[in-house]
Amino acid sequence: MTNRRRFLTQSVAASTGVFYIAKTSWAQKSPGDTINMAVIGFGGRGSSHISGYKGLKDEGVRLAALCDVDSNVMSKHVQALDKDKIKVTPYTDMRRVFDDKSIDAVSIATPNHWHAPASIWAIQAGKDVYVEKPVSHCVWEGRQIVKAARKHSKIVQTGTQARSSRTGLAAAVKFVQDGNLGKVLLSRGLCYKRRGSIGKAEGEQKVPDSVEFDLWCGPGPKKPLTRKKLHYDWHWTWDYGNGDLGNQGIHQMDIARWFLGEMELAPSVWSVGGRLGYEDDGETANTQIIYHGYEKAPLIFEVRGLPSTKDGKDMDKYKGAGVGVIVECEGGTVVVSSYSGAVALDKEGKEIQKFSGSEDHFKNFIHACRSRRVDDLHADILEGHLSSALCHTGNISHRLGQAQNPDAILETIKGDKFAAETFERMKEHLAKNDVDLSKDKLTLGPVLKMNGKDERFIDHDAANAMLKDTYREPFVVPEIS
Ligand SMILES: NC(=O)c1ccc[n+]([C@@H]2O[C@H](COP(=O)([O-])OP(=O)(O)OC[C@H]3O[C@@H](n4cnc5c(N)ncnc54)[C@H](O)[C@@H]3O)[C@@H](O)[C@H]2O)c1
């Protein structure tokens, strides 16, 4: 079939919710069989997927195929694998990977806007899936992946590897949930990670010749490239990325929600922040507070991309963590400052208990592929969906917000002592970066009420319209019944 005819067939199929279902599934074979893996997208993070599965040879894993839309990225990795005598089938179009009946599972590290269609099409083609965080580019599509995984009985792991810290973070979560520090008052996620300017391009930029740009854009809009770098810097554009909240931040958002044990989206959410300190082609906030109003205890998330002081190199820390989570309880605090460890402190700050240790997240995925038990996964897709969606709802409030001066913002939020204290610290941080908030105003988003059961905002059409992307045919994310 020609490419065009295939595209059309798939377009019709996608819009009716059926892409195709290849009759291949590892689950149909015996549990001792080799698991043939394909890695899709390996510009940055995907390289770790390649080495991760390479290292699981003794677990019966064979790295069988690679797919990337950049032929330079592809040849670099194919050559490196060649040296190790590993022969892989190279693909440019991921749909050909899903057609390949010899592939049992896929591992996805493309840009965010591709995660949902890639995962759902793979599931429908009978493959198990490991998908990077955030698992979705918008709330709606994350839920479709969960539905597809359940409908087709597939194993779907989220790439939040901190969840494989079993004797570390999982033990700390249990310690808190067992009530050892009394009631939880607040779970705070921190993403203080330096993010500099991506520069300002003059006019349309050339897409590298090595890239199949139509496939790179996929379900997202196909617009002329107007930032200097195609790869990686998409994180800071709304069409393809989700800002640092959905980049580094989703890891800590997930850990913060894990401590709270919440399994629905928060009943209310608001955001305050902006892209401050420089002018560039990025769109997403580099400084942001998200407030998720869970009933038992709020989840507050802080993003800081600027350093401690203007032109400085150091980043701020709060209670010992820069990229981490602080869980405030009646009887003490838990500080998480890495992906694999936590420390519980009493009210005087004296250490009560330390938790550390991590396991291989890829190996855990393979283990669950063999056992066919979703419960064996350390980061099932439902967890990935909920934590990703907490980033998206925060960004929806931000994108619906209005520029405000700091006094007006404080006036609005001062009724909540945690919010007011967090905002005062944000102001101090920005002052140290010479950001003048009377000129470069912060954006205060509306308080959005959410019905966690159907994952729709209450009485807010504009916010509801942002729960689902518009997809460019034929790369349409299927609705799963
Ligand atoms: N778990 C972690 O610790 C971690 C760390 C970094 C990044 N990530 C996640 O990994 C993903 C990739 O991020 P990155 O920073 O490596 O981005 P990147 O832009 O550096 O790499 C993405 C790669 O995907 C390729 N690609 C784009 N469209 C494709 C398609 N349709 N089919 C196949 N390949 C395609 C690109 O050519 C590129 O090589 C993101 O979702 C990010 O959030 C996770």
The ligand as an SDF file (V2000), in Angstrom:
LIG
                    3D

 44 48  0  0  0  0  0  0  0  0999 V2000
   12.4490    9.9100   33.0670 N   0  0  0  0  0  0  0  0  0  0  0  0
   13.3480   10.8520   32.9840 C   0  0  0  0  0  0  0  0  0  0  0  0
   14.1640   11.0390   33.8910 O   0  0  0  0  0  0  0  0  0  0  0  0
   13.4040   11.7300   31.7810 C   0  0  0  0  0  0  0  0  0  0  0  0
   14.5270   12.5470   31.5610 C   0  0  0  0  0  0  0  0  0  0  0  0
   14.5510   13.3490   30.4250 C   0  0  0  0  0  0  0  0  0  0  0  0
   13.4770   13.3590   29.5470 C   0  0  0  0  0  0  0  0  0  0  0  0
   12.4000   12.5630   29.7840 N   0  0  0  0  0  0  0  0  0  0  0  0
   11.2610   12.5490   28.8400 C   0  0  0  0  0  0  0  0  0  0  0  0
   11.6930   11.9410   27.6420 O   0  0  0  0  0  0  0  0  0  0  0  0
   11.0200   12.5040   26.5140 C   0  0  0  0  0  0  0  0  0  0  0  0
   12.0510   12.9580   25.4910 C   0  0  0  0  0  0  0  0  0  0  0  0
   12.7420   14.0630   26.0140 O   0  0  0  0  0  0  0  0  0  0  0  0
   14.1610   14.4940   25.4820 P   0  0  0  0  0  0  0  0  0  0  0  0
   14.5840   15.5830   26.3900 O   0  0  0  0  0  0  0  0  0  0  0  0
   15.0010   13.2910   25.2970 O   0  0  0  0  0  0  0  0  0  0  0  0
   13.7530   15.1310   24.0620 O   0  0  0  0  0  0  0  0  0  0  0  0
   14.6450   15.2750   22.7330 P   0  0  0  0  0  0  0  0  0  0  0  0
   13.9910   16.2730   21.8920 O   0  0  0  0  0  0  0  0  0  0  0  0
   16.0670   15.4730   23.1250 O   0  0  0  0  0  0  0  0  0  0  0  0
   14.5510   13.8130   22.0610 O   0  0  0  0  0  0  0  0  0  0  0  0
   13.3640   13.3660   21.4700 C   0  0  0  0  0  0  0  0  0  0  0  0
   13.7040   12.4240   20.3170 C   0  0  0  0  0  0  0  0  0  0  0  0
   12.4710   11.9330   19.7920 O   0  0  0  0  0  0  0  0  0  0  0  0
   12.5780   11.9450   18.3710 C   0  0  0  0  0  0  0  0  0  0  0  0
   11.2260   11.9860   17.7900 N   0  0  0  0  0  0  0  0  0  0  0  0
   10.3910   13.0360   17.6180 C   0  0  0  0  0  0  0  0  0  0  0  0
    9.2430   12.6380   17.0550 N   0  0  0  0  0  0  0  0  0  0  0  0
    9.3590   11.3030   16.8470 C   0  0  0  0  0  0  0  0  0  0  0  0
    8.5080   10.3210   16.2810 C   0  0  0  0  0  0  0  0  0  0  0  0
    7.3140   10.6290   15.7980 N   0  0  0  0  0  0  0  0  0  0  0  0
    8.9580    9.0390   16.2140 N   0  0  0  0  0  0  0  0  0  0  0  0
   10.2030    8.7120   16.6620 C   0  0  0  0  0  0  0  0  0  0  0  0
   11.0450    9.6030   17.2130 N   0  0  0  0  0  0  0  0  0  0  0  0
   10.6270   10.8830   17.3090 C   0  0  0  0  0  0  0  0  0  0  0  0
   13.4140   13.1670   18.0450 C   0  0  0  0  0  0  0  0  0  0  0  0
   13.9770   13.0860   16.7640 O   0  0  0  0  0  0  0  0  0  0  0  0
   14.4440   13.1090   19.1730 C   0  0  0  0  0  0  0  0  0  0  0  0
   15.5610   12.3380   18.7830 O   0  0  0  0  0  0  0  0  0  0  0  0
   10.1720   13.6510   27.0730 C   0  0  0  0  0  0  0  0  0  0  0  0
    8.8490   13.2510   27.1870 O   0  0  0  0  0  0  0  0  0  0  0  0
   10.7770   13.9320   28.4370 C   0  0  0  0  0  0  0  0  0  0  0  0
    9.8380   14.4560   29.3420 O   0  0  0  0  0  0  0  0  0  0  0  0
   12.3730   11.7490   30.8670 C   0  0  0  0  0  0  0  0  0  0  0  0
  1  2  1  0
  2  3  2  0
  2  4  1  0
  4  5  1  0
  4 44  2  0
  5  6  2  0
  6  7  1  0
  7  8  2  0
  8  9  1  0
  8 44  1  0
  9 10  1  0
  9 42  1  0
 10 11  1  0
 11 12  1  0
 11 40  1  0
 12 13  1  0
 13 14  1  0
 14 15  2  0
 14 16  1  0
 14 17  1  0
 17 18  1  0
 18 19  2  0
 18 20  1  0
 18 21  1  0
 21 22  1  0
 22 23  1  0
 23 24  1  0
 23 38  1  0
 24 25  1  0
 25 26  1  0
 25 36  1  0
 26 27  1  0
 26 35  1  0
 27 28  2  0
 28 29  1  0
 29 30  1  0
 29 35  2  0
 30 31  1  0
 30 32  2  0
 32 33  1  0
 33 34  2  0
 34 35  1  0
 36 37  1  0
 36 38  1  0
 38 39  1  0
 40 41  1  0
 40 42  1  0
 42 43  1  0
M  CHG  2   8   1  16  -1
M  END
$$$$
